[in-house]
């Protein structure tokens, strides 16, 4: 099929670089890159990447109650304001 599309200058440069590096024509490169992009999109359609949070030691000294850290910050700010 023959069609006309408008692409960004950056995309055109990247496709031309790809064409040169792979010894293909611009047309073949566009088709191949579109095909790859569409295949990746189809594969990832059903997949949902899970976000994983890994816990790590924060280095608090024994006896520091992490539940009261906001209170500690408030107290420090209050002392700073009083000191001014």
C-alpha positions in Angstrom: 0.0 0.0 0.0 1.2 3.5 -0.8 0.5 6.3 1.6 1.8 9.7 2.7 2.6 10.5 6.3 4.2 13.4 8.1 6.9 12.4 10.6 9.0 14.5 13.0 12.5 15.5 11.8 14.0 13.6 14.8 12.2 10.4 13.8 13.3 10.8 10.2 16.9 11.1 11.2 16.7 8.1 13.4 15.1 6.0 10.7 17.8 7.1 8.2 20.5 6.2 10.7 18.9 2.8 11.2 18.7 2.3 7.4 22.3 3.2 6.9 23.5 1.0 9.8 21.4 -2.0 8.7 22.0 -1.5 4.9 18.3 -1.2 4.2 16.2 1.3 2.3 14.3 4.0 4.1 11.0 2.3 3.1 12.1 -1.1 4.4 13.4 0.5 7.6 10.1 2.3 8.2 8.2 -1.0 7.7 10.5 -3.0 9.9 10.5 -0.5 12.7 6.7 -0.1 12.6 6.4 -3.9 12.6 8.7 -4.2 15.7 6.8 -1.4 17.5 3.5 -3.0 16.8 4.7 -6.5 18.0 6.0 -5.0 21.2 2.7 -3.2 21.7 0.7 -6.4 21.2 2.9 -8.4 23.6 2.7 -5.8 26.3 -1.0 -5.3 25.9 -2.0 -8.1 28.4 1.1 -7.7 30.6 1.0 -5.3 33.5 4.4 -4.6 35.0 4.2 -4.8 38.7 5.8 -2.1 40.8 7.9 -3.6 43.5 9.2 -1.7 46.6 12.2 -3.2 48.2 12.6 -2.5 51.9 16.0 -1.5 53.1 17.5 -0.6 56.4 17.4 3.2 57.0 20.2 3.2 59.6 18.2 4.5 62.6 19.7 4.0 66.0 18.0 1.6 68.4 15.3 3.4 70.3 14.2 5.8 67.5 10.5 5.3 67.0 9.9 5.8 63.3 6.2 6.3 63.9 7.1 9.6 65.7 9.5 11.1 63.1 7.0 13.7 62.0 6.6 14.8 65.6 10.4 15.0 65.9 10.5 17.3 62.8 7.8 19.5 64.2 9.7 19.8 67.5 12.9 20.7 65.6 11.1 23.3 63.6 9.5 24.8 66.7 12.9 25.0 68.4 14.3 26.7 65.3 11.5 29.3 65.3 11.9 30.0 69.0 15.7 30.4 68.5 15.1 33.2 65.9 
